[in-house]
Amino acid sequence: MEGDCLWDVGIRDGDIIAADRAGKRRLGRAVLAVVEGAVMAKILRKRDGRFYLAPANSHEPYPDIELTEDSEIWGVIAGVVRRYDLA
Protein backbone atom coordinates (compact mmCIF):
# COMPACT_ATOMS: atom_id res chain seq x y z
CA MET A 1 0.00 0.00 0.00
CA GLU A 2 1.32 3.39 -0.94
CA GLY A 3 -0.22 6.48 0.60
CA ASP A 4 -2.42 7.19 3.57
CA CYS A 5 -5.90 7.63 2.09
CA LEU A 6 -7.20 4.77 4.30
CA TRP A 7 -5.60 6.01 7.52
CA ASP A 8 -8.89 6.24 9.44
CA VAL A 9 -9.60 2.52 8.88
CA GLY A 10 -6.13 1.49 10.07
CA ILE A 11 -4.38 0.95 6.74
CA ARG A 12 -1.04 2.76 6.54
CA ASP A 13 1.56 3.66 3.94
CA GLY A 14 3.84 0.64 3.47
CA ASP A 15 1.27 -1.95 4.58
CA ILE A 16 0.76 -5.06 2.48
CA ILE A 17 -2.92 -5.62 1.77
CA ALA A 18 -4.68 -8.87 0.88
CA ALA A 19 -7.72 -8.63 -1.36
CA ASP A 20 -10.47 -11.25 -1.51
CA ARG A 21 -11.54 -11.44 -5.15
CA ALA A 22 -14.68 -13.36 -4.17
CA GLY A 23 -15.59 -10.97 -1.34
CA LYS A 24 -18.90 -9.13 -1.43
CA ARG A 25 -18.49 -5.66 -2.84
CA ARG A 26 -20.80 -3.83 -0.47
CA LEU A 27 -21.04 -0.11 0.09
CA GLY A 28 -18.79 1.08 2.88
CA ARG A 29 -16.19 -1.67 2.44
CA ALA A 30 -12.57 -1.05 1.56
CA VAL A 31 -11.86 -2.31 -1.96
CA LEU A 32 -8.94 -2.66 -4.33
CA ALA A 33 -9.82 -1.19 -7.73
CA VAL A 34 -8.30 -0.20 -11.06
CA VAL A 35 -9.40 3.18 -12.40
CA GLU A 36 -7.87 4.55 -15.60
CA GLY A 37 -4.98 2.10 -15.25
CA ALA A 38 -4.16 3.08 -11.67
CA VAL A 39 -4.54 0.55 -8.84
CA MET A 40 -6.03 2.09 -5.72
CA ALA A 41 -7.48 1.11 -2.37
CA LYS A 42 -10.44 3.14 -1.13
CA ILE A 43 -13.93 2.86 0.34
CA LEU A 44 -16.78 1.96 -2.03
CA ARG A 45 -19.60 4.55 -1.86
CA LYS A 46 -22.71 5.48 -3.85
CA ARG A 47 -24.18 8.94 -4.29
CA ASP A 48 -26.91 10.12 -6.66
CA GLY A 49 -27.03 6.69 -8.29
CA ARG A 50 -23.31 6.66 -9.09
CA PHE A 51 -20.57 4.58 -7.54
CA TYR A 52 -17.32 6.13 -6.47
CA LEU A 53 -14.23 5.45 -4.38
CA ALA A 54 -13.78 7.58 -1.29
CA PRO A 55 -10.80 8.09 1.00
CA ALA A 56 -10.88 7.40 4.72
CA ASN A 57 -8.54 10.07 6.04
CA SER A 58 -10.02 12.93 8.03
CA HIS A 59 -6.70 14.83 7.99
CA GLU A 60 -6.08 15.03 4.22
CA PRO A 61 -8.43 16.33 1.49
CA TYR A 62 -8.22 13.41 -0.94
CA PRO A 63 -10.79 13.55 -3.77
CA ASP A 64 -13.54 11.02 -4.40
CA ILE A 65 -13.05 9.08 -7.64
CA GLU A 66 -16.09 8.20 -9.71
CA LEU A 67 -16.17 4.70 -11.15
CA THR A 68 -16.71 4.41 -14.90
CA GLU A 69 -17.53 1.50 -17.19
CA ASP A 70 -13.78 0.95 -17.59
CA SER A 71 -13.18 0.76 -13.84
CA GLU A 72 -12.74 -2.66 -12.25
CA ILE A 73 -13.06 -3.64 -8.62
CA TRP A 74 -10.50 -6.40 -8.07
CA GLY A 75 -11.68 -7.37 -4.62
CA VAL A 76 -12.49 -6.48 -1.06
CA ILE A 77 -9.60 -5.75 1.30
CA ALA A 78 -9.54 -8.74 3.63
CA GLY A 79 -6.34 -8.24 5.59
CA VAL A 80 -3.30 -6.10 6.26
CA VAL A 81 0.31 -7.00 7.07
CA ARG A 82 2.51 -4.34 8.61
CA ARG A 83 6.27 -4.48 8.81
CA TYR A 84 7.93 -2.97 11.86
CA ASP A 85 11.47 -1.68 11.74
CA LEU A 86 12.92 -2.49 15.14
CA ALA A 87 16.37 -1.13 14.41
Buried (B, 14 or more C-beta within 10 A) or exposed (E): BEBBBBBEBEBEEEBEBEBBEEBEEEEEBBBBBEBEEEEBBBBBBEEEEEBBBBBBBEEEEBEEBEBEEEBEBBBBBBEBEEEEEEE
